[in-house]
Amino acid sequence: MGHSSEDLERSITPSGDEKMSSKTPPGDAHAPYLDPSIMEADYEGKPTEEELKTLRRVPGSLPLVAYAICIVEFCERASYYGVQPLISNYVNRPLPEGGNGYGAPPQGTQQTAGALGLGQVTANAVTQSFSLLAYALPLLFGWLADVKTGRFALICWGVGVFGVAHVLMVAAGAKDLLAAGTAKVPYFLSVYILSVGAAMFKPNVSPLLLDQMTTTVPKVVTLDSGERVIQDPESTTERVMLWFYLLINIGGFMGVATSYSEKYVGWWLAFLIPLLLYLPLPVLLWFLYKRLILHPPGGSDLGNVFRVLGVCLRRGGIKKIGRHGFWDLAKPSNIAASGLSIKTHWNDDFVDDVRRTFQATGIFCFFPIQYINDNGLGSAASFLSTMLTTNGVPNDVISNFNSLSIIAMAPVLNYGLYPLLRKWNIHFGPVARITTGLAMSSVGGAGYAILNYYAYQQSPCGEYGSSNCEDGLGVAPISIWWMAIPFAIGGISELFVNVPAYGIAYSRAPVNMRGLVSALNLFNTAIAYAIGLACSSVVTDPYLTWDFGGPAIAGGVLTIIFYFTFRHIDQEEFTLSQNKDYHLELEGTVNVVGENELNKSRNRPAPIAENEEMMISPKQ
């Protein structure tokens, strides 16, 4: 699959030792914490080596705008997650007979809210393509913000697109349109416009938040109690991001309000609530505009990353992937030594940076199976919920146990389990934690499969129990609350998987490659939705049991493969924790925000790209 030199673009090849040009726009500057010239120089309050090892780390104070940005994220996620769980019922189920005409079923029945009645295959395709776009397009819009628009401008555009989507969605809840069967036009337009707006918003908010952090270098300060501590940028970032993700998960609970609205009032109210939650966004952005630290567009290294990959594949072919020397094929020094004249815009170190990033993010390749087991393949979990006895509980409200388990268990792990293990000198490293999370998600997937097996056994419609069953009560005599168990297990598994995984990626990938880390993470999440979309034809009766069981089995096998592939990282991390400046024990690795011996790079990104996506959860 290799190509001859005649097939390759011919131009002047810079030396492999040539430094990449500066990407810092006039008037802009790098954060001190990522500027070696500042961190290595003396400054007032700089901790000594002894103080780094002995003094307690504390976060610095958070500026008001940081809390305001967290509220912006809450409003956007609340409006998004107020809509997202409802898609399956709206598309899949027909208008309930005897209902109020707005989609709500007759009270006292086991019926589910509905609207279009297009069936399970279409409903799964719509929900998965919606989420696929929301996770695939941020790669494009994140690059666009870095290169052309800046983050704040693209956030504002995304909020505008969001508003159009919510207005159209409210229109799709009109009684006359539902009765005439014409609600599908405004609804499908609103769904896909919403996914584009979310994709514009998603990759830019958390980096904008991190840009506002004023604690920029470690500094020794004395508290009112007289204790000397280190005011630490890493700890400050950890605190603000925990607030950020707490509000994301609280926003996710808006699905409870909209689920009850669809069940007891109708679609018009279920869609109006997210619109009302959206309305503060323009006002908040107007308030923030003059108060934010904003970096101008300065370019992105993602383009060069793809060019490096292209050169490696053109010269070595697919068979060379993973083999020794694959990445060397894109180094300017190697190209020149081979007598080729491939146009390059990078140096040898940049190619090494790309290689190190792909190695550091290899763990992300195991995320799709965890995410599938966490939520079920495609919309299978939603279809299972329609077979179970609800007794007045909206079927799509049960998925909120995923977010609830995260909110409840995060403090237990961070302030209970992990400190206790450290006290007992039990090293529960990042790979061990991720392995635990992968195993838990597989157990959760098996739980879905068992529930679905018994639902098929006991449903009056047998293996077609989720296909708008009208025999008897139409549901199996199994309470929907049993589904809370696999949903909660899946949520807890996220805490074991995502937090240490991102810690490993950001502490080991070169600091100029954080945009690539974000892109690879989002790409793997998008793969989970692409798999769900590709399986639309089988995410339906009578295959639902295997839709859960198959991924659970695959997850168990991949958990074992994962551990034996990456267990060496635990020993490396343990050595660093004993010998180096190690303090973010929650992350399970060394410095995440700043530089350490593993993520240093001679190449510097533009300041706008320094705080690329710092995600702990796909819910962002």
C-alpha positions in Angstrom: 0.0 0.0 0.0 3.0 2.3 -0.1 3.6 4.8 -2.9 6.6 5.7 -4.9 8.3 9.1 -4.5 6.8 10.2 -7.8 3.3 10.0 -6.2 4.2 12.3 -3.3 3.9 16.0 -3.3 7.3 17.6 -4.1 8.4 20.8 -2.4 11.1 22.1 -0.1 11.5 20.1 3.0 12.7 21.9 6.1 15.3 20.4 8.4 14.1 18.1 11.1 15.9 20.4 13.6 14.0 23.5 12.4 11.8 24.9 15.1 8.1 25.4 14.3 7.1 29.0 14.0 5.5 30.8 16.9 1.7 30.7 17.0 1.2 33.4 19.5 -0.8 36.3 18.0 0.3 39.9 18.8 -0.9 41.0 22.2 -1.6 37.4 23.4 0.4 35.4 25.9 0.8 31.9 27.2 -0.5 30.9 30.7 2.5 31.1 33.1 1.8 27.6 34.3 2.6 26.4 30.7 5.5 28.8 30.1 8.8 27.1 31.1 10.6 30.5 31.2 8.3 31.6 34.0 8.1 28.3 35.9 11.8 27.8 35.9 12.6 31.4 36.9 12.4 32.8 40.5 9.2 34.6 41.5 7.7 35.8 44.8 6.4 32.8 46.8 7.9 30.1 44.6 8.0 26.9 46.7 11.2 25.1 47.2 11.7 21.4 46.5 11.2 20.6 50.2 8.0 22.7 50.3 6.6 20.9 47.2 7.0 17.6 49.1 5.7 18.7 52.5 3.2 21.5 52.3 -0.5 20.9 51.8 -2.0 22.0 48.4 -5.0 24.3 48.4 -7.0 25.7 45.5 -6.9 29.4 44.8 -10.1 31.6 44.8 -12.3 31.3 41.8 -13.3 34.5 39.9 -17.0 35.4 39.6 -16.9 34.8 35.9 -15.9 31.2 36.5 -19.2 30.6 38.4 -21.1 32.4 35.7 -19.6 30.2 33.0 -20.7 27.1 35.1 -24.2 28.5 35.2 -24.1 29.0 31.4 -23.1 25.3 31.1 -25.9 24.3 33.4 -28.5 26.2 31.3 -27.3 24.7 28.1 -27.0 21.1 29.4 -30.4 21.4 31.2 -32.1 22.5 27.9 -30.2 19.7 26.0 -30.9 16.9 28.4 -34.5 18.1 28.9 -35.0 17.1 25.2 -32.6 14.2 24.5 -34.4 11.5 26.6 -37.7 12.3 24.9 -36.7 11.6 21.3 -37.2 7.8 21.5 -40.8 8.0 22.8 -41.8 10.9 20.4 -40.5 9.1 17.3 -41.3 5.5 18.3 -44.7 5.5 19.9 -48.0 6.6 18.3 -50.3 9.1 19.8 -52.0 7.2 22.7 -55.6 6.2 22.1 -57.9 8.0 24.6 -55.2 10.5 25.5 -55.5 14.3 25.5 -54.3 14.8 22.0 -51.0 16.4 23.1 -49.2 13.1 23.4 -50.0 12.2 27.0 -51.6 8.8 27.6 -54.9 8.3 29.6 -54.2 8.5 33.3 -54.3 5.2 35.2 -53.0 3.2 32.2 -49.6 1.6 31.5 -49.4 3.4 28.2 -46.4 5.5 27.2 -46.4 9.0 25.7 -46.0 9.1 21.9 -46.4 11.2 18.8 -45.1 10.0 15.4 -45.4 6.2 15.7 -42.6 5.5 13.3 -41.4 2.4 15.2 -38.2 1.3 16.9 -35.8 1.1 13.9 -36.5 4.7 13.0 -36.5 5.9 16.6 -33.1 4.3 17.2 -31.7 5.8 14.0 -32.8 9.3 15.0 -31.5 9.1 18.6 -28.2 7.7 17.5 -27.6 10.0 14.6 -28.6 13.0 16.8 -25.9 12.0 19.4 -23.4 11.0 16.7 -23.5 14.5 15.3 -23.3 16.1 18.7 -20.1 14.2 19.4 -18.5 14.1 15.9 -19.0 17.8 14.9 -17.1 19.3 17.9 -13.9 18.2 16.3 -14.7 20.6 13.4 -16.1 23.4 15.5 -13.2 23.2 18.0 -10.8 23.6 15.2 -12.8 26.4 13.7 -12.7 28.3 17.1 -8.9 27.9 17.4 -8.3 29.0 13.7 -11.0 31.5 12.8 -13.6 32.6 15.3 -12.3 32.3 18.8 -14.2 30.4 21.5 -16.7 33.0 22.7 -17.9 33.9 19.3 -18.6 30.3 18.4 -20.4 29.8 21.8 -22.7 32.7 20.9 -23.4 31.2 17.5 -24.1 27.9 19.1 -26.6 29.5 21.5 -28.3 31.2 18.6 -28.7 27.9 16.8 -29.9 26.3 20.0 -32.7 28.9 20.3 -34.0 28.2 16.8 -34.1 24.5 17.6 -36.1 24.9 20.8 -38.6 27.2 19.1 -39.2 24.6 16.4 -39.5 21.9 18.9 -42.2 23.7 20.9 -44.1 24.0 17.6 -43.8 20.2 17.1 -45.9 19.8 20.3 -48.9 21.6 18.8 -52.1 19.5 19.0 -53.2 20.2 15.4 -49.8 19.2 14.0 -49.8 16.0 16.1 -53.3 15.1 15.0 -52.6 15.7 11.3 -49.3 13.8 11.4 -47.3 16.8 10.2 -45.3 17.4 13.4 -42.4 15.4 12.0 -41.2 18.3 9.8 -40.5 20.8 12.6 -39.5 18.1 15.0 -36.8 16.5 12.8 -35.5 19.9 11.8 -35.3 20.9 15.5 -33.5 17.7 16.5 -30.7 18.0 14.0 -30.4 21.8 14.4 -30.1 21.2 18.2 -27.3 18.6 17.6 -25.3 21.2 15.5 -25.8 23.9 18.2 -24.6 21.5 20.9 -21.6 20.6 18.8 -20.7 24.3 18.5 -21.1 24.8 22.2 -19.5 21.6 23.6 -15.8 22.0 22.7 -15.5 25.6 23.7 -17.0 26.1 27.1 -14.7 24.2 29.4 -11.5 25.6 27.8 -13.0 29.1 28.1 -13.6 28.4 31.8 -10.0 27.3 32.3 -8.8 30.4 30.6 -10.3 32.5 33.4 -8.2 30.9 36.2 -6.1 33.5 37.9 -4.1 31.2 40.1 -1.4 30.7 37.4 1.7 29.5 39.3 2.3 27.5 42.5 2.8 29.9 45.4 3.4 29.6 49.1 0.8 31.5 51.1 0.0 31.7 54.8 -3.6 31.0 55.9 -5.4 32.9 58.6 -4.8 29.9 60.9 -1.0 30.4 60.4 -0.6 27.3 58.3 1.7 27.7 55.3 0.3 26.0 52.2 0.9 26.0 48.4 -1.8 27.8 46.4 -1.8 25.4 43.5 -3.0 25.8 39.9 -3.7 22.1 39.6 -5.9 22.1 42.7 -7.7 25.2 41.5 -8.4 23.6 38.2 -9.6 20.5 39.9 -12.0 22.5 42.0 -13.5 24.5 39.2 -14.0 21.4 37.0 -15.7 19.6 39.8 -18.2 22.5 40.1 -18.5 22.4 36.3 -19.3 18.7 36.2 -21.6 18.8 39.2 -23.7 21.4 37.4 -23.7 19.3 34.2 -25.1 16.4 36.1 -27.7 18.5 37.9 -28.7 19.9 34.5 -29.1 16.3 33.3 -31.9 15.9 35.9 -34.1 18.3 33.8 -35.1 15.1 32.0 -37.2 14.2 35.1 -39.3 17.3 34.7 -39.8 16.9 30.9 -40.5 13.2 31.3 -43.3 13.8 33.8 -44.6 16.6 31.5 -44.9 14.4 28.5 -46.6 11.7 30.6 -49.2 13.9 32.3 -49.5 17.1 30.2 -48.2 16.6 26.7 -45.3 17.4 24.4 -45.9 21.2 24.4 -44.9 21.5 28.0 -42.1 18.9 27.8 -40.6 21.1 25.0 -41.4 24.4 26.6 -39.4 23.7 29.7 -36.1 23.3 27.9 -36.8 26.6 26.0 -37.4 28.4 29.3 -34.1 26.9 30.6 -32.4 28.2 27.5 -33.6 31.8 27.8 -31.1 33.0 30.4 -28.2 32.0 28.1 -28.2 35.2 25.9 -28.4 37.4 28.9 -25.6 35.6 30.7 -23.3 35.8 27.6 -24.0 39.5 27.3 -23.0 39.9 31.0 -19.8 37.9 30.5 -18.5 39.4 27.3 -16.6 42.4 28.8 -15.5 40.5 31.8 -13.8 37.4 30.2 -10.2 36.7 29.4 -10.4 35.9 25.7 -7.6 34.6 23.5 -7.8 35.5 19.8 -7.7 32.7 17.2 -4.1 31.5 16.8 -4.3 28.4 14.7 -4.5 24.7 15.5 -2.1 21.8 15.3 -4.8 19.4 14.3 -4.3 20.0 10.6 -0.6 19.1 10.9 -1.6 16.0 12.9 -3.7 14.7 10.0 -0.9 15.6 7.6 1.6 13.6 9.7 -0.8 10.6 9.7 -1.2 11.0 6.0 2.5 10.9 5.3 3.0 7.9 7.6 0.2 6.0 5.8 1.3 6.9 2.3 4.9 5.9 3.0 4.3 2.8 5.2 0.8 1.7 4.5 -1.8 0.3 6.9 0.3 -2.8 7.7 3.0 -0.6 9.2 0.6 0.9 11.9 1.8 0.0 15.4 5.1 -1.2 14.2 8.5 0.2 15.1 9.4 3.2 12.9 5.9 4.0 11.7 5.9 7.5 13.0 9.5 8.1 11.9 8.3 8.1 8.3 6.8 11.6 8.8 9.9 13.2 10.4 11.4 15.8 8.1 14.9 14.4 8.8 13.8 10.9 7.7 12.1 12.3 4.6 15.2 14.2 3.6 17.4 11.2 4.2 15.1 9.2 1.9 15.6 11.7 -0.9 11.9 12.7 -0.9 10.6 16.2 -1.1 7.3 16.1 0.9 6.1 19.5 2.0 6.1 19.7 5.8 5.1 22.3 8.3 6.5 20.6 11.4 9.7 19.4 12.9 10.9 16.0 14.2 9.8 16.8 17.7 6.2 17.5 16.5 6.0 13.9 15.1 7.3 12.5 18.4 4.5 14.6 20.1 1.9 13.0 17.9 3.3 9.5 18.6 3.3 10.1 22.3 -0.3 11.4 22.2 -1.6 8.4 20.4 0.2 6.2 22.9 -1.2 8.1 25.9 -4.8 8.0 24.5 -4.8 4.3 23.5 -6.9 3.7 26.5 -9.7 5.7 24.8 -10.1 2.8 22.3 -11.8 0.8 25.1 -14.4 3.6 25.8 -17.0 2.7 23.2 -17.8 -0.7 24.8 -18.0 0.9 28.2 -20.4 3.5 27.0 -22.6 1.0 25.2 -22.8 -1.2 28.3 -23.4 1.9 30.4 -26.5 3.1 28.4 -27.4 0.0 26.3 -26.8 -0.5 22.6 -28.6 2.3 20.7 -32.0 2.9 22.2 -32.4 -0.6 23.6 -32.7 0.6 27.2 -35.5 2.9 26.3 -37.3 0.1 24.4 -36.9 -2.2 27.4 -38.4 0.4 29.7 -41.6 0.4 27.6 -42.2 -3.3 28.5 -42.1 -2.8 32.2 -44.8 -1.8 34.7 -44.5 1.9 35.5 -47.6 2.6 37.6 -47.5 6.3 36.7 -43.7 6.7 36.4 -42.6 8.0 32.9 -40.6 5.2 31.3 -37.8 7.6 30.3 -37.3 9.0 33.7 -35.4 6.0 34.9 -32.3 6.8 33.0 -31.6 9.7 35.4 -30.3 7.1 37.9 -27.1 7.3 35.8 -26.5 10.9 36.7 -27.8 10.4 40.3 -25.3 7.6 40.9 -22.5 9.9 39.7 -23.5 12.7 42.0 -23.9 10.4 45.0 -20.8 8.3 44.5 -18.2 10.9 43.5 -17.8 12.2 47.1 -17.8 8.6 48.5 -14.9 7.7 46.2 -12.9 11.0 46.5 -13.3 11.4 50.3 -13.9 7.9 51.4 -12.6 5.0 49.4 -9.5 6.5 47.8 -8.2 8.2 51.0 -8.8 4.9 52.9 -6.9 2.9 50.4 -4.0 5.4 50.6 -4.1 5.2 54.4 -3.8 1.4 54.2 -0.9 1.8 51.6 -3.0 0.0 49.0 -2.0 1.2 45.6 -5.2 1.4 43.5 -3.6 2.9 40.4 -5.4 4.5 37.4 -5.3 1.3 35.3 -6.7 -0.8 38.1 -9.5 1.8 38.5 -10.3 1.8 34.8 -10.3 -2.0 34.8 -12.8 -1.9 37.7 -15.0 0.5 35.8 -14.9 -1.6 32.6 -15.9 -4.7 34.6 -18.7 -2.8 36.3 -20.1 -1.6 33.0 -20.1 -5.2 31.7 -22.0 -6.3 34.8 -24.5 -3.5 34.2 -24.9 -4.7 30.6 -25.6 -8.2 31.9 -28.2 -6.7 34.2 -30.0 -5.2 31.3 -29.9 -8.5 29.4 -31.4 -10.4 32.4 -34.2 -7.9 32.8 -35.0 -8.0 29.1 -35.0 -11.8 29.2 -37.6 -11.9 31.9 -39.6 -9.1 30.3 -39.9 -11.1 27.2 -40.9 -14.2 29.2 -43.6 -12.4 31.1 -44.9 -9.9 28.5 -48.4 -10.6 27.1 -46.8 -10.0 23.7 -43.7 -12.2 24.3 -40.7 -11.3 22.3 -42.5 -8.3 20.8 -43.3 -6.7 24.1 -41.8 -3.4 23.3 -43.5 -3.1 19.9 -46.6 -1.1 21.1 -48.1 -4.2 22.8 -51.9 -3.8 23.3 -52.6 -7.3 24.8 -53.7 -7.3 28.4 -52.0 -4.4 30.3 -49.5 -4.3 27.5 -46.5 -4.7 29.9 -44.7 -7.4 31.9 -45.4 -7.5 35.6 -41.9 -6.4 36.4 -41.3 -2.9 38.0 -39.4 -0.4 35.9 -37.4 0.5 39.1 -35.3 -2.7 38.5 -33.7 -0.8 35.7 -32.3 1.7 38.2 -29.7 -0.9 39.1 -27.9 -1.3 35.8 -28.2 2.5 35.1 -26.6 3.2 38.5 -23.8 0.6 38.0 -23.1 2.3 34.6 -22.9 5.7 36.2 -20.5 4.6 38.9 -18.4 2.8 36.3 -17.9 6.2 34.6 -16.2 7.5 37.8 -13.8 4.7 37.8 -13.1 5.0 34.0 -13.2 8.6 33.0 -11.4 10.4 35.8 -8.1 8.4 35.7 -8.3 8.0 31.9 -8.3 11.7 31.3 -5.6 12.2 34.0 -3.3 9.7 32.2 -4.0 11.3 28.8 -3.4 14.9 29.9 -0.4 14.2 32.1 1.4 12.1 29.5 0.4 13.6 26.1 2.5 16.6 25.2 1.0 19.9 26.2 0.7 21.1 22.6 -1.5 18.1 21.8 -4.4 18.7 24.1 -6.6 19.5 21.1 -5.8 16.0 19.7 -6.6 14.4 23.1 -10.0 16.1 23.0 -10.5 15.0 19.4 -9.6 11.4 20.1 -11.9 11.3 23.1 -14.9 12.7 21.2 -14.1 10.4 18.2 -14.3 7.3 20.4 -17.6 8.5 22.0 -18.9 9.1 18.5 -17.9 5.6 17.5 -20.2 4.2 20.3 -23.1 6.1 18.7 -22.1 5.1 15.2 -22.2 1.4 16.3 -25.7 2.1 17.7 -26.8 3.7 14.5 -25.3 0.9 12.4 -27.2 -1.7 14.5 -30.6 0.1 14.1 -32.1 -2.8 12.2 -31.5 -5.2 15.1 -32.2 -2.8 18.0 -35.8 -3.9 18.0 -37.9 -6.9 19.0 -37.2 -9.8 19.2 -33.4 -9.2 19.5 -33.2 -6.9 22.5 -31.9 -9.5 24.9 -28.8 -10.0 22.7 -28.5 -6.3 22.1 -27.6 -6.2 25.8 -26.0 -9.5 26.2 -23.6 -9.3 23.3 -21.9 -6.1 24.4 -21.8 -7.3 28.0 -19.8 -10.4 26.9 -17.6 -8.3 24.6 -17.0 -5.9 27.5 -15.9 -8.7 29.8 -13.4 -9.9 27.3 -12.1 -6.4 26.5 -11.7 -5.7 30.3 -9.2 -8.5 30.5 -7.4 -7.4 27.4 -7.2 -3.8 28.7 -5.7 -4.7 32.0 -2.9 -6.8 30.5 -2.2 -4.2 27.8 -1.9 -1.2 30.1 -1.0 -2.5 33.6 2.6 -1.2 33.2 1.2 2.3 33.6 0.2 1.6 37.2 3.8 0.7 38.1 5.2 3.8 36.2 2.6 6.0 38.0 3.5 4.5 41.4 7.2 5.2 40.8 6.4 8.8 39.9 4.1 9.2 43.0 7.0 8.1 45.2 9.7 10.2 43.7 8.2 13.3 42.0 5.9 16.3 42.6 2.7 14.2 42.9 -0.4 15.6 44.5 -3.5 15.1 42.4 -4.3 11.7 43.9 -7.9 12.0 42.6 -6.6 11.9 39.1 -4.3 8.9 39.7 -1.4 10.5 37.9 1.0 13.5 37.9 0.3 17.0 36.9 -2.6 17.3 34.5 -2.8 21.0 33.8 0.9 22.0 33.8 4.0 20.3 32.5 5.8 17.3 33.9 8.7 15.1 32.7 6.2 13.0 30.6 4.3 15.8 28.7 7.0 18.3 28.0 7.4 19.5 24.4 9.6 22.0 22.6 6.6 22.9 20.4 4.2 25.4 21.9 0.5 25.7 20.8 -1.2 29.0 20.4 -2.5 30.3 23.8 -6.1 29.7 22.7 -5.3 26.0 22.4 -3.6 25.5 25.8 -6.8 24.7 27.8 -8.4 22.3 25.3 -11.2 20.0 26.5 -10.7 18.8 30.0 -13.5 16.3 30.1 -14.4 13.8 32.9 -17.7 12.7 31.5 -19.3 12.2 28.1 -22.3 14.1 29.5 -20.5 17.4 28.8 
